[in-house]
Amino acid sequence: MAESKVPAADQALRILSHLAAQRGPVPAASIATALALPRSTTYQLLGVLQERGFVVHLPEERRYGLGVAAFELSSGFSRQQPLARLGRPLVAALVDRLGESGHLAVLHGRDVLYLVEERAPRRPSLVTDVGVRLPAQLTASGRAMLAGLPATQLRALYPDRHEYARLKRLLAAVREAGLAHEDGEVTPGLASVGASVIDHLGWPAAAIAITYTSDAAIDREAVAAGVQDAAGELSRRIGGAKR
C-alpha cells in the first residue's frame, strides 16, 4: 500500500475499521499492536475520535468501542443506498446484454434482501423484487455471499449440525468455482447464477445474479462470465478487493 499523504487521517480510519471488525470493545494496547502504531499515537487518535463521538471509552473496562457517530455513518450509508445506486446501471446493462432478468441483493442474517430488480422483456415473472427477503441458502445470490463468510460466522447462522454440514459442502464448491448456482430451489423451472461483490475488507458486501428458465437455450458460460464481470466491476466501484 502506498504511503498516505495524510497519515493521521489514515491511522484514524484504520482504528475505526479495526474497531468495526471486533466482536466488542478492546483495549488501546491491543489496537496499537494490531495496527503497528505507537501507543502514544493510538491514545491521541482515540482521544480525538472520542471527542467527535466516533469512539466511546469504557473506563471501568479500560476498553474502546465504536460511538454513536459511527452508527450515524452507518445510518447515512443505508439512507443513501450507494450499493443500489452504483449497482443498478450494472445490473440493467447486464440484463440488456443477456436478455434475462437480474438482481442485486445483500445478506441480512440468514436471508437475502433484494435492493435492485431488473426485469427482462418477455421473461417469466419472479418471486424476487425490491424489498423481498428469501432464505439465503436457497438462492444463488445468498450462496455466493455465504461462501465468503468465515466458518465461525457461518456456524453461528446455521447452528444445526446437519444443515451446517450440507451447506458447508455446497459452499466449498461455490468458492472453488467463484460462482453460485441454484436450479428450481426458489421457483420450479427457473435457475440462477450469482457472484459476490467484495468490499475493501474482503467481505461479501452484496451479490449480483441472473435468473433464466432451466431449459433455456442460452450460453450459460457467457451468462456466468457476465455475472462475474458485473460483480467485479461493482466491487471496484465500492473500493473493494479484486475478485
DAKADA-V370181 format. One record per backbone hydrogen bond with DSSP energy under -0.5 kcal/mol. CO is the residue of the C=O (numbers start at 1). NH is the residue of the N-H. Records with the same first field share a line. If there is no record, write none. Layout:
CO = NH  NH
//
This chain:
6 = 10
7 = 11
8 = 12
9 = 13
10 = 14
11 = 15
12 = 16
13 = 17
14 = 18
15 = 19
16 = 20
17 = 21
18 = 21
19 = 22
26 = 64
27 = 31
28 = 32
29 = 33
30 = 34
31 = 35
32 = 36  37
33 = 36
38 = 42
39 = 43
40 = 44
41 = 45
42 = 46
43 = 47
44 = 48
45 = 49
46 = 50
47 = 51
48 = 52
49 = 54  55
50 = 53
53 = 69  70
54 = 67
56 = 65
57 = 59
58 = 61  62  63
63 = 58
64 = 26
65 = 56
67 = 70  71
68 = 72
69 = 73
70 = 74
71 = 75
72 = 76
73 = 77
74 = 78
75 = 79
76 = 80
77 = 81  82
81 = 85
82 = 86
83 = 87
84 = 88
85 = 89
86 = 90
87 = 91
88 = 92
89 = 93
90 = 94
91 = 95
92 = 96
93 = 97
94 = 98
95 = 99
101 = 211
102 = 118
103 = 209
104 = 115  116
105 = 207
106 = 113
108 = 111
110 = 136
111 = 108
112 = 134
113 = 106
114 = 131
116 = 104
117 = 119
118 = 102
120 = 123
129 = 132
132 = 114
134 = 112
135 = 138  139
136 = 139
139 = 143
140 = 144
141 = 145
142 = 146
143 = 147
145 = 148
146 = 149
150 = 154
151 = 155
152 = 156
153 = 157
154 = 158
160 = 164
161 = 165
162 = 166
163 = 167
164 = 168
165 = 169
166 = 170
167 = 171
168 = 172
169 = 173
170 = 174
171 = 175
172 = 176
173 = 177
174 = 178  179
180 = 194
182 = 192
187 = 190
189 = 214
190 = 184
191 = 212
192 = 182
193 = 210
194 = 180
195 = 208
196 = 198
197 = 205  206
199 = 202  241
203 = 199  205
206 = 197
207 = 105
208 = 195
209 = 103
210 = 193
211 = 101
212 = 191
213 = 216
216 = 218
218 = 220
219 = 223
220 = 224
221 = 225
222 = 226
223 = 227
224 = 228
225 = 229
226 = 230
227 = 231
228 = 232
229 = 233
230 = 234
231 = 235
232 = 236
233 = 237
234 = 238
235 = 240
236 = 239
//
